[in-house]
Amino acid sequence: MVSMGRPTLFDRPLAWIVLVFLVPTLGAIATMGAAIYAGHAWIDTDWSVAVRCHYSAVVIATAVLDWLLQY
């Protein structure tokens, strides 16, 4: 049966499914922002070397996790 242009349950996914697919995208965007910030931390030497290494390791681990959890 045609829905006459109105979305129905069969035409579009439920709202919580859209959120489930939106969260990984937001995580990937946040990871890119953290990587840019880590690069800035290495250029600007306000942090100690240990803190910069730790932050960079966390960013790399987050990027690997994003890569592993891609759809």
LINNORPE-V830764 format. One record per run of one state. SS is the DSSP state (hx for helix, st for strand, lp for the rest). FROM is the first residue (numbers start at 0). TO is the last residue. Records with the same first field share a line. If there is no record, write none. Layout:
SS = FROM-TO ; FROM-TO
This chain:
lp = 0-13 ; 43-47 ; 68-70
hx = 14-42 ; 48-67
